[in-house]
Amino acid sequence: MDADKSTLETDLMDPKIFSERTVQSVPFDSLSDASPDIRLRPEWETYQVLVSRLLAEGHAGKYVLIKADQLIGIWDRHADAVESGYQRFAGEPFLVHEIRKREPIIRRHAVARCRG
């Protein structure tokens, strides 16, 4: 993952930066599938399956740690979930994601410089 992408994803997880009122978002039951080239596709698909139950159980605002198709745990703090992921899966991909009723719509733009 490149630095810009990592920073963007981390910033959107920070509740001080992401606000459902200021960023376009979609309801959890309208999430789109991950494209085939996304490294965390299995984890994202697992989150999509689990999010409805997690919200019903009152976990909104908490953070899940998912590895492949397994829910590893739920934490109150993002940093704690990430730390646990690094301890358990050093060097391997895993997903830490806030459990939300609405997900922000992320748009990425590319800017090309003219040669000359």
C-alpha contacts under 8 A as a table, 3 or more apart, distances in Angstrom:
res1	aa1	res2	aa2	distance
1	M	5	K	6.59
1	M	6	S	6.31
2	D	5	K	5.52
2	D	6	S	6.18
3	A	6	S	5.10
3	A	7	T	6.04
4	D	7	T	5.16
4	D	8	L	6.16
5	K	8	L	5.14
5	K	9	E	6.20
6	S	9	E	5.27
6	S	10	T	6.06
7	T	10	T	5.10
7	T	11	D	5.95
8	L	11	D	5.13
8	L	12	L	6.25
9	E	12	L	5.27
9	E	13	M	6.45
10	T	13	M	5.19
10	T	14	D	6.61
11	D	14	D	5.25
11	D	17	I	6.33
11	D	18	F	7.41
12	L	15	P	7.39
12	L	17	I	6.30
12	L	18	F	5.18
12	L	104	P	7.74
13	M	17	I	7.75
13	M	18	F	6.71
13	M	97	H	7.35
13	M	98	E	6.62
14	D	17	I	5.46
14	D	18	F	6.10
15	P	18	F	5.04
15	P	19	S	6.61
16	K	19	S	7.30
18	F	22	T	7.57
18	F	23	V	6.91
18	F	104	P	7.82
19	S	22	T	5.35
19	S	23	V	6.11
20	E	23	V	5.64
20	E	24	Q	7.12
20	E	25	S	6.67
20	E	102	R	7.19
20	E	104	P	7.33
21	R	24	Q	7.71
23	V	104	P	6.25
23	V	105	I	7.40
24	Q	104	P	5.79
24	Q	105	I	5.61
25	S	102	R	5.90
25	S	103	E	5.14
25	S	104	P	4.10
25	S	105	I	5.05
26	V	30	S	6.33
26	V	31	L	6.90
26	V	102	R	5.26
26	V	103	E	5.36
26	V	104	P	6.53
26	V	105	I	6.92
27	P	30	S	5.44
27	P	31	L	6.98
27	P	101	K	5.89
27	P	102	R	4.28
27	P	103	E	6.34
28	F	31	L	5.64
28	F	48	Q	7.84
28	F	51	V	7.22
28	F	52	S	7.57
28	F	100	R	6.97
28	F	101	K	5.30
28	F	102	R	5.20
28	F	103	E	6.34
29	D	52	S	7.51
31	L	48	Q	7.35
31	L	103	E	7.69
33	D	45	E	7.14
34	A	38	I	6.44
34	A	41	R	5.65
34	A	44	W	6.98
34	A	45	E	7.44
35	S	38	I	5.72
35	S	41	R	7.32
36	P	41	R	7.00
37	D	41	R	7.86
38	I	41	R	5.38
39	R	93	P	7.73
40	L	43	E	5.33
40	L	44	W	6.14
40	L	68	A	7.94
40	L	93	P	6.96
40	L	94	F	7.02
40	L	95	L	6.91
41	R	44	W	5.10
41	R	45	E	6.11
42	P	45	E	5.18
42	P	46	T	6.20
42	P	68	A	5.21
42	P	69	D	6.21
43	E	46	T	5.03
43	E	47	Y	6.23
43	E	66	I	5.83
43	E	67	K	6.00
43	E	68	A	4.93
43	E	69	D	5.97
43	E	70	Q	7.92
43	E	94	F	7.06
43	E	95	L	6.10
44	W	47	Y	5.01
44	W	48	Q	6.27
44	W	95	L	7.53
45	E	48	Q	5.07
45	E	49	V	6.43
45	E	69	D	7.89
46	T	49	V	5.18
46	T	50	L	6.30
46	T	66	I	7.61
46	T	68	A	7.46
46	T	69	D	5.35
46	T	70	Q	7.30
46	T	71	L	7.88
47	Y	50	L	5.09
47	Y	51	V	5.74
47	Y	66	I	7.54
48	Q	51	V	5.56
48	Q	52	S	7.86
49	V	52	S	7.27
50	L	53	R	5.58
50	L	54	L	6.14
51	V	54	L	5.00
51	V	55	L	6.06
51	V	99	I	6.79
51	V	100	R	7.93
52	S	55	L	5.31
52	S	56	A	6.22
53	R	56	A	5.00
53	R	57	E	6.16
54	L	57	E	5.11
54	L	58	G	6.56
54	L	59	H	5.52
54	L	60	A	7.32
54	L	99	I	7.40
55	L	58	G	5.15
55	L	59	H	5.34
55	L	60	A	5.41
55	L	99	I	7.16
55	L	100	R	7.52
55	L	101	K	7.28
56	A	59	H	7.54
59	H	62	K	5.57
59	H	99	I	6.67
60	A	98	E	7.68
60	A	99	I	5.03
60	A	100	R	5.48
60	A	101	K	7.11
61	G	76	D	7.60
61	G	98	E	5.96
61	G	99	I	5.44
61	G	100	R	6.17
62	K	74	I	6.65
62	K	75	W	5.77
62	K	76	D	4.79
62	K	77	R	6.73
62	K	78	H	7.72
62	K	98	E	5.65
62	K	99	I	5.66
63	Y	74	I	5.49
63	Y	75	W	5.11
63	Y	76	D	6.18
63	Y	77	R	6.57
63	Y	78	H	5.85
63	Y	81	A	6.63
63	Y	96	V	6.39
63	Y	97	H	5.35
63	Y	98	E	4.36
63	Y	99	I	5.85
64	V	71	L	7.17
64	V	72	I	7.50
64	V	73	G	5.84
64	V	74	I	4.56
64	V	75	W	6.46
64	V	81	A	6.97
64	V	95	L	7.68
64	V	96	V	5.45
64	V	97	H	5.47
64	V	98	E	6.45
64	V	99	I	6.93
65	L	71	L	6.22
65	L	72	I	5.39
65	L	73	G	5.45
65	L	74	I	6.41
65	L	81	A	6.04
65	L	82	V	7.60
65	L	85	G	6.83
65	L	94	F	7.14
65	L	95	L	5.68
65	L	96	V	4.65
65	L	97	H	6.94
66	I	69	D	7.01
66	I	70	Q	5.64
66	I	71	L	4.67
66	I	72	I	5.47
66	I	73	G	7.42
66	I	94	F	5.95
66	I	95	L	5.13
66	I	96	V	6.52
67	K	70	Q	5.37
67	K	71	L	6.71
67	K	72	I	6.82
67	K	93	P	7.42
67	K	94	F	4.93
67	K	95	L	6.49
68	A	94	F	7.28
73	G	81	A	7.93
74	I	81	A	7.32
75	W	78	H	7.03
75	W	80	D	6.58
75	W	81	A	5.73
76	D	80	D	7.69
77	R	80	D	5.39
77	R	81	A	6.62
78	H	81	A	5.29
78	H	82	V	6.25
78	H	96	V	7.40
78	H	97	H	7.86
78	H	98	E	7.58
79	A	82	V	5.13
79	A	83	E	6.05
80	D	83	E	5.11
80	D	84	S	6.18
81	A	84	S	5.17
81	A	85	G	6.21
81	A	96	V	6.47
82	V	85	G	4.99
82	V	86	Y	6.26
82	V	96	V	6.34
83	E	86	Y	5.18
83	E	87	Q	6.21
84	S	87	Q	5.07
84	S	88	R	6.13
85	G	88	R	5.24
85	G	89	F	5.62
85	G	90	A	7.38
85	G	94	F	6.76
85	G	96	V	7.91
86	Y	89	F	5.33
86	Y	90	A	4.86
86	Y	91	G	7.63
87	Q	90	A	5.95
89	F	92	E	5.29
89	F	93	P	7.30
89	F	94	F	7.36
100	R	103	E	6.40
